[in-house]
Every structure is written in structure tokens, then in C-alpha cells.
């Protein structure tokens, strides 16, 4: 799609949360998920929600 020959790369980094696996699993059998800080973090329960209701999914029963 972007002219990158994946077969020629040792490492490919993708900044995406979803749907990249469907496109890359056949080409990149080993994938490592990395949780980076910011508004699109992988583990949203680490956000300091102060005004969110306790019933907010998926934070229900995880908020202190």
C-alpha cells in the first residue's frame, strides 16, 4: 500500500490499535504489542478518570 517491501525488513513498527493484524499476520508472524502513553493507550484502566461514572464500560469494577 505504501511501497514498503516487508520481506526486506527485519523490524516493522505499526502505530495502530486495531485491524492491523488482519493485514499483517500472514507477513509478520511475530507481533509485539507495546503500550505507549497518550490518548490511544492500550490499557485504558491506567487513565486517571476522575469524573467518569463507576459503571462506565470497560472500567466497571476497575476504578478505585
Secondary structure, 3 states (H helix, E strand, C coil): CCCCCHHHCCCCCCCCCCCHHHHHCCCCCCCCCCCCCCCCCCCHHHCCCCCCCCCCCCCCCCCC
